[in-house]
């Protein structure tokens, strides 16, 4: 019986484990988290193409302050990855077609 099976039973238990057992358990938890966080592009038809803020500014001939205002009014909302902003190709095309 492994640690996960014991925990599923919901009973209190005192564990004595070896370093290798603990390492194996930790790796299984980490691998499970990474597997659940796998990124799949929302829009597969455009192969997940995204634009940077600079690219969108160049494309529409606008300043970054305008792009910031567009985000605030939900006109063109980026996907944030850390401190960087990316804009989906589909959203940029919709905006471009509406102008």
C-alpha positions in Angstrom: 0.0 0.0 0.0 1.4 3.4 -0.9 1.0 6.7 0.8 -1.8 8.0 -1.4 -3.9 4.9 -0.8 -3.5 5.3 3.0 -4.4 8.9 2.8 -7.5 8.1 0.7 -8.8 5.9 3.6 -9.1 9.1 5.6 -7.7 7.6 8.8 -5.0 9.3 11.0 -1.7 7.5 10.6 1.8 7.9 11.8 4.3 7.3 8.9 7.8 6.2 9.1 9.2 6.5 5.6 12.6 6.3 4.0 14.2 9.2 2.2 13.5 7.4 -1.1 9.9 6.9 -0.3 9.5 10.6 0.5 11.3 11.6 -2.6 9.1 9.3 -4.8 6.0 10.8 -3.2 7.2 14.4 -3.7 8.0 13.7 -7.3 4.6 12.2 -7.9 2.9 15.2 -6.5 5.0 17.6 -8.5 4.5 15.6 -11.7 0.7 15.6 -11.1 0.7 19.4 -10.7 2.7 19.9 -13.9 0.4 17.6 -15.8 -2.6 19.5 -14.6 -1.0 22.8 -15.7 -0.2 21.8 -19.3 -1.1 24.6 -21.6 -3.3 24.0 -24.6 -4.0 26.9 -26.9 -7.5 28.1 -26.6 -7.7 28.9 -30.3 -6.1 26.0 -32.2 -7.2 27.2 -35.6 -4.6 30.0 -35.5 -1.9 27.8 -34.0 -1.9 29.9 -30.8 -0.3 32.9 -32.6 0.0 35.8 -30.2 1.3 39.4 -30.5 3.4 41.4 -28.1 2.3 44.8 -27.0 4.9 46.4 -29.3 3.6 44.4 -32.3 0.0 45.5 -31.7 1.1 49.1 -31.3 2.9 49.0 -34.6 0.1 47.2 -36.3 -2.5 49.8 -35.3 -0.2 52.8 -35.3 -1.0 53.5 -31.7 0.9 54.4 -28.5 1.2 52.0 -25.6 -1.0 54.3 -23.5 -3.8 53.8 -26.0 -3.3 50.0 -25.7 -3.5 50.4 -22.0 -6.7 52.3 -22.2 -8.2 49.6 -24.6 -7.4 47.0 -22.0 -9.1 49.1 -19.2 -12.4 49.3 -21.3 -12.1 45.7 -22.4 -11.7 46.7 -26.0 -8.6 44.5 -26.5 -7.7 42.4 -23.4 -4.2 40.7 -23.2 -3.2 37.4 -21.8 -0.7 38.1 -19.0 2.3 35.8 -18.6 4.3 37.2 -15.7 4.8 40.9 -16.4 4.4 40.4 -20.2 1.2 41.0 -22.2 0.3 39.0 -25.2 -2.7 39.5 -27.6 -4.5 36.6 -29.3 -4.3 36.6 -33.1 -8.1 36.1 -33.2 -8.7 39.2 -31.0 -6.4 41.4 -33.1 -8.0 40.2 -36.3 -11.5 41.0 -35.0 -10.4 44.5 -34.0 -8.6 45.0 -37.3 -11.7 43.9 -39.3 -14.0 46.2 -37.3 -11.9 49.3 -38.2 
